Each structure stands twice: as structure tokens, then as C-alpha cells.
Amino acid sequence: MVSKKRGLRFVTPGRTTRSGPSEFEADVIGVSDTGSAVVQHPDGRRIFVAGAWPGERILVRIKELKSQYGIGTLVKVLTPSPSRIAPPCPYHGFSAGECGGCAWMFMDYQEQLSAKQQRVEQAIRRIQADAPVLPILPSPDPLGYRIRAQFKTDGTALGFVANAQRQLVDVQDCLVLTPTNRATLRELRETLPNPAWKPANRQDWTMLDIDESVSSENVSVNKRLPFQQANRAQNEAMQNWLAKHLASLSPASCVLELFAGSGNFTEVIARAGFSKITAVEVVPEAVSALAERGLAGVTPVTCDLFDEASFADLMRRQRDTEILVLDPPRDGLKCRTGLFDKKNRLREVLYISCDLATLCRDLQEFHTFGFVLCEVQPVDLFPQTPHVEILVRLTRGAVWP
């Protein structure tokens, strides 16, 4: 039986659709940007399946079909990859009641790194064929690295809500948290049931944010803690990368930093000896925190970097900028008005990205205006997941059109 809902076709397991069987065997031909395996349906459509890996042969059950692609459920691995391992976490999985947060935990860590490396190389070289993509920097700790997390609770259970699900998975432990944060999780659980955490105002959950600066007694309830990179060792590696490239540039240059936050990379720029640094952030609280640090040569500025008019006004006041440093959220650099004005002196760009797709979109724009990729450094910031951080240096290498 096939039913329709909001443009999707939902297939009852075991039945045959007009497009072919609802269950079929297939070889995994790739991995999507979100980390799901890609197989081909008998009718030619691509089907995305969580929990499988390139080279494996699997049995797939159709869950949803759209006109161009579909979503499948892994029924059985018929021919496993030699790199497949038993996930160390009892909550790992992709069905209801399973966490799903560490989507690649069923694969050997080296295999995870290889997949991320290949994905970055393929994407970057579609923009510039000779772009130098360095080997990915592995995390020193594939487990126990995460220094911040957000739990959800209904006052009785406490844990995570898996992607595309509305079910709270009650977790006793989380292996990717640092020892300090694992201890905080245990302490939080000792307070259950906790009537104070019962969701209010028709909310599904109460959110509990932690990092290594808080304990169970001062956990942040329904309020996000100030942003910080989740992997301390890899954050230091990214700071070192930035410092290395800044060392080759003149400290007399004017630097513009976008999405500065409370100064994670601003401190690196200041320490490199630059005395004319404009550090721009969207969130006023983060700008205040940055100002309180009193970093030499830094002028903190609040600006809505997602508003074209505000961004254009900022760039009119920053035409002397020679070096651009940016660390945007997943949306990337959505506003660009004035960035490529011919009156600008911009020559060097150091781009720290958490999303390969939006990075490539932005790099294509830089490439159009004469910037050349000098170095691409992938970083494994979140082991056990498809996420990859990418550090890029661009230099203006041609006359602007």
C-alpha cells in the first residue's frame, strides 16, 4: 500500500510500489553530505540510508519516496565493510529509541578520516583543480573529547533527541563527553525525577546546557552557554594553523575578523602582533565579553552580518582591510555586498568553516573575484560524526573583473 502525505509517498513494508519493490538489495556507492549511505533503487532513484558504508551490500526498506530520491531504512548488512566495528556506545543506532548522534561510530576511526578527506578533496577541486588539500588532522581522542553538550529532559528522562525523531532517548552515559562532563551527566541524573525540569508553555523538552565550567548545581536551564569549540585539542590545532599563516603576513596590515565571537581567534590575531584589528560579531553579549578581555589592538564591533545593508555599511568603513579572517556558522558568508568592491585593499583571506557546502559556495565567489586557494586543511573536530571542519587560505592572485 502506498499513501501520500505532504508530497511524500509512504510505503508499507513488504509491499510493492508502482516504482518497484519496497525492499531491495543494493551496493553502497557513496556517502552523502549528511553522512548517509547512497544506494540506487531499481527505478534509478538515489536512496539515502543511515548506518551503511561504501563497498557494503545491504538490504534496504523504502521509508519515503520523492520524485528524485528517497529515504531508506537499513534492514540488514549482507556484505560488511572490513572496517566495520561494533559501536562501543549502547545507544548507537538509527531507530526509534536510539540516539543516532554519533552516526559513524560503527566504522573504524581511520576509515572515518579517509571518507572525510575524500569528500573535502572532491568538493574543493571542483572549484580549483590544483588546490593543495593537506591530510586531515585527526583528533587525538576519538572519544571523550566533547567539552560542551546540550541535554533534553522532561523531568523524568534525560538525554538526547535523535535527528528526525521526536523521541527522547534516556541516556545513562555518553562516551564522547570529557570525563568532567560525564560526571556532570551522572550528577544530573541523580536528581531525577525533577519537577523543576518539567517542560512549560507547550514545550516538548527542557534544555540543559553544560560545559566544563558548570556543575549539576549551576547547569544552564533553557539558556545557551557562550559558544566555544567542542573539541579543545582540535581548537588549539586550528589556532596554531591561523597563527602560522598570520606569521607570514605584515603585522602593519589592517585585519577584519567576522564572526569573532568572544575572541577565540581574535586572541591569536592580537598575539601575532597586529595592531589594527576590527573584530565583528552579531551577538552583543559576545562583543561585550570580547571587549572585557582588553586585547591589544582590537576594536570590537556589533553588526548584523546577516543583513545586507548592515554588511555593506561595515565594508564601506573597512576599505583599508588587507586581511580577512572569518569563522561563520553553517550558513557561511551569506552577505557580501561591498566585500569585492574595487576600492578595497583585501589581499588575504583566512576562512574557518564548519560546513563544506556553504564553504564551497563562498569559495566560488572568492575565486570569481581573483582569489586563489593556497591551502586547504581539513580538521576532524567531531569524531564519530560526518562533520568536518575546513581551514582555507586564499590570496588575491589576479586582477578583479
N, C-alpha and C positions, 0 to 999 in steps of 0.2 A: 504493500500500500504506500502511495506517495501523497503527502499532503503539502499544501502551500501556506506559507506564513511570512508576511513582510518580504516578499520577493525571494525567499529561500525555499528549497524543496527538502522536506524532512523524510527520510526513508526508513520504513520499518525494517529492522534487521531480519535477514533471511529471505526477503522478497526481492524480486527483480524489477528494476525500473525500466522505463522505455529506453533509457540510455545504456542499459546493461545490468550486470549483477550488482547487488548491494554489497556483496563480499567478493573479493578477488585477490589473487596473489600478484605481487609486483616486486621488482628490484628497485631499491632506493637509488635515485640518480643524482641527488644533491641535497643541499640544506638551504632553507630559506633564510632571509634576513632575521626572522624571529627565532630561528633555531630549529624549526620543524623539518622533518624529512620530507623530501619531494618524491612522489611516485606518479606514474602515468596510469590513469584509468583506461579501461578498454575502449572508451569512446574518444580518447585522446586528451581529455582534460587533465590538468595537473591537480593532484590531490595532496594536501598537506597533512602530515601525520606526526604527532609528537611521540618521542620515545624510540625512534629508529635512526639508523645511521647509513651514510653512503656505503654501497657494497653489500648491504644486507638484503636478503629476500624475506618479505613479510606477508602476512595475511592481513588485509585491511577491510574494515567495515565502513561503509559510507555513513556519515553523520549528517552532512549538509551538502547540497549541490547548488552552485550558482551557474550562470551562463558560461563563465570562462574557467572556473576552478571549483574545487570542493574541499571539504574538511573530512578527514577520515579518522577512525579510531584504530589503534594497533591491537589486533586480536592475538597475534602470535608471531614471534620471530622464527622463521623457518630456517634461515641460514645466518647465524650471527656473525658480526664482525669479530676478528681476532682481538680487537681492542676493547670489546665489551666487557664490563666488570659488574660485580654485584654492588649496587649502591650501598654505601655504609649507613645511610640515613633510613630509618624505618618509615618515615613519612614521605619518602620519594615516590612519585608516581604522577599519573595524569588523569586518574578517575576521580569521581566524587569521593571526598573524604581523604584525599591525598594532597600533599602540599603543592608540588609542581614548581616551587620556586627555583630549585637548582635543576634546571631542565636537562643538563648534560651530565649529571652525576653518574649515569650508567656507562660512561666512557672513560677510558684511561686518560690521565691528565695530558700526556704528550699528544695524544690524538686530538684532544680539545684544542690545544695550542696550534697544531697543524691546520685544523679546519679554520681557525680564526685568521691565521697567516694567509692562507689561500684566498679567503674571502676578501681581505683587505687588498691583496695584490691584484686580484681580478678587477675590483672596483676602481682602484686608483689608476691602473694602467689603461683603462678605457678613457681616462682624461688626458694622461700623458704617458706614452708608451715606454719612455726611458726613465720614468720616475724611480728614484732609488728607495725601495721599500726595505728597511732593515728587518732582521729577525725579531719576532715578537719578544718582549720582555716578560718572562714567566713570573708568576707570583711566588715569592719564597715559601709561602704557606697556602697550598690549595684549599685547606680547611682552616678554621679558626682565625680568619683574617678580618672579619667584618666588625668595625668599631662602632657602628650605629645600626639601628633597626627600628621598625615600627610594628608593634603587635596590635591585634584587634581582639576585643573581648566583648562579651555580652553580660559580663558579671559572673558567669558560671564557667564558661570555657575561655581559653586564652591561646592565641596562636596566630595563624596566617589565613588569609582568604586567597585561594588559588586563582590564577588568571582565568577569566571567562566563567567563573563559578561564583555563586553567592553563598557558599557553604563555608562556615568557619571550621578550620582544621585545628583541633585542640592538640598542641604540641608540648611535650614534657621537656624537650631539649632541642637545640639547633646547632648542628656541627660546624656551620660556617661562622658563628659568632666567636668573638675572642673569649678567653676564659672568664674575664671580668663580666662581660655581657651575658654569658651563660649562667653565671652565678646570679646576676640580677633577674634573669628569667625564672630561675628556681625560686627566688625570694618572692617574686610577684605571684607565682602560682600558689605559694603558701598562704596568700591572703584570700584565695578563692574559697567559697563564693564571696563576692564583694558587691554588695548592693549599690555602692557609690559608683560602680562602673557600668551599671545598667544603662543601655542607650536611651537617650532622651530625644524628644521632638522628632519622633518617627525615624530616627537614625537606625541603621542596621547594627552598627557597632560603636563602641567607644575605642578611640585610638590611644595607644600608649607608646610614646617615643622614648627611646633610650640611647645613650652613648656612654662612654666610659667616664663621663663627668657626673653622671647621675646614679642614684641607687633606687631600690624599690620604694624608699620612703619619699623621694622627691621626683618620681617619674613624671614626665610631662604628659598631661592628660588633654587630649584633643587640641594640642598645640605643638606644631613642629618645632624642633630644636634648630638652632642655627646650622646652616648647611656646612658639612665637611665631607671630604672624600672618604669613602667607606673602608679603604684599604690603606693603612698607614705606610707600610713599606713601599707600596707602589706609588703613593703620593710623593714620597721622598724621591723616588726614581724620576717622576715627572718634573719635580722641582729641579733636580740635577740636570735633566735634559734642557730645561729652559735656561738654567744658569750657563751651561756650556755654550749655547748659541748666542746668548747675550754677551758673553765674554769676547766674541769676535766682532762686536759692533762698537761704535764710538759712544762712550758714556755722555758725550755732549749732545747726543740726539734727543729729540722730543719723543716721548713714549706715550701712546694712548692705550690704556688697558680697558677692554669692555667686559662686562660681567665679572667684575673684580671680587664680588662677594665681600667678605670681611678681611680679605688680604692674603689668601693662601699663596697666590703667585705674585701679588704686589710686593710682598716682603723680599722675594727673590730678585725682582727688578731693582728695588731700592738697594739691596745688598751688593748688586753688581756695579753700583757707583753712578747710576743715572740720577740726575738732579732735577729733571723736568718731566715728571710723571703725572699724567691725569688718569685717575682710576675711577671708572664709571660703573655704577651698579643701579639696578632697578629698585631694590628693596631698601627703603630708608633706614631700617634698623641695622642692616648690614653696613651701610655707609657710615652710620654713627659709630659702629664697632670698629670700623677701619680707621676713622678719624681719631678715636681714642688711643690707637696704637702709636700715633705720632711718628710714622715712618718718614725718614728724611727725604725731602724732595717730592713728596706725594701730595697731590691735591685731590681729595675725594669729591666726587660729584654724583648727585642723584639725577637720573634721567630715565625716562621710559624708552628703553631700547627696542620696544615692540611697536612703537608709534612712529610712522614715517616722518611726520612734521617735527617731532622732538629730536629724532635722529638727525634729520637734515640740519636743524639748528645747531646741534652739537658739532657736526662736521664743519659747519661754517666757522665755528670758533676754534677748530683744531686743524687748520690747513697747514700748520707747521709740523704736523705729526710726520715723523720719518719711520717709526717702528710701531706696528700694531700688534698687541698681544690680546688674544681673546679666548675665553673659556665658556661658550654659551651652553644653555640647556639643550635638550634634544631637538628643539625646533631650529637650532642653528642661528645663523645671522639672517633673520627674516627681513630686516630693514637695511637698505644700502644707500639710500638717497644721499648724494654728496660724497660718498666714500671714494668714488673713482673720478671725482672732479679733476680736470686737467691742472687746476691750480694747486692741487695737493702735492705734498712732497713725499708721500708714502713710498717707501722702498722695500721694507722688510715686514713680513707677516709671520707671526708665530701663533699657530692655531691649535688649540687643545680641544678635541671633540669627543663627545660621548655617544655620537650617533653617526654611523658610516654613511647612511643615505643622505642626511642633510649636509654632512661634510662635503660629499661629492657634488651635491648641488651648488654649494658655495664655492668650492674649488673651481668648478667650471666657469663661474662668473669671474673669479680672480684670473683664471687662465685667459679668458676673453680679453681682459684688460692688460695683458702683457706680463703677468706674473708666472714664474717658472717654479715648479716643485723641486726643491733642493734636497729634502729629506722627509721621509715618512717613517715614523716609529710607532708600530703597534705596541700596546701595553695591555696585559691581562689584568684588569682591575678587579674583575668579578669571576674568579674560577668557578667552575661547575655550571656556568650560565653561558648563553651565546654572546653576551655583551663583550665588546672590545673598545678600549679607549685608543684614540689615534692622535699622535702629535705630529704636526706638519710645519715645515719651514718653507716659505715662499719668498722669492726675490724678484723684484721688478726687473725683467730681462729684455724688455722690448719697448718700443715706442707705443704709447697708448693710442688706440684708434680714435 
